[in-house]
Amino acid sequence: MNLKKEIDKIIKALKEDRDYYIAWQSNIAMCMYDEFRRNKVKISNEQLHKICNDGAISFLNLFIKGAW
């Protein structure tokens, strides 16, 4: 298996399939959300959801641009 080739397939799918992108975004955001809650960070749910979604989008945009 060629890792770069497989990552390129994922990136292509993220660019071309909006539902696939949103699935990744949601999963990444929920991981962040769970960590905030496990660590008992004091923040409103509204703020937390925004921060987690913004973070997930930032990660995906960097990943898609090849910053990995």
N, C-alpha and C positions, 0 to 999 in steps of 0.2 A: 504494500500500500504506500502510495506517495502522499504524505500529509498535505503538502501544498496543493496538490490536485484536488484532494477532498475538501479542503478549506475553500478553495476557489468555487467548488460546486455549491457549498453552503452560501457563500457570498452572492453568487449568481441568483440563487433561489430567494435570498433575502431582498435583493434588488427588484426581482421580477414578480414576486408573489406577496402582495400586501398582507394577506391573511397569515402567511408564514412569518413575516416580519413581526406582526402583532403578537403571534404566539410566543416568539422569542422574547419580545419586549415584556410581555406579561409574566413570563417565567422568571426573567431576570429581576423585574421589579418586585415580584413576590418574595424572592430570595432575600433581597435587600430589606423589604418590609419585615419579614420574619426575624432577621438579625436585629433590626431596630427594636422590635418588641421583646425579643429574648434578652436584650441588654437593657430593657426598661428605660429607653430613651423617652424623656418627657416631651412630647410633641403632639399636636392635634392630628387626628386621622386625615383630615383634609391636607394639611401640610405634608404629612408623611407620604401620602399617595402621590402628591405632586413631585416631591423630591425623588421618590423611588422610580417613578415613570420617567422623569427627566434624566436620572442617572442611567436607566436602562437604554434610553434613546441615545444618550451620549456614548455609551459603550458600543452600541450597535453601529453608530455612525463612524466611530474610530475603527472598528473591526472591518466594516465594509470598505473603508478607505485604505485598508492594508496597514494599519498602525500596529499590527501584531507582530 
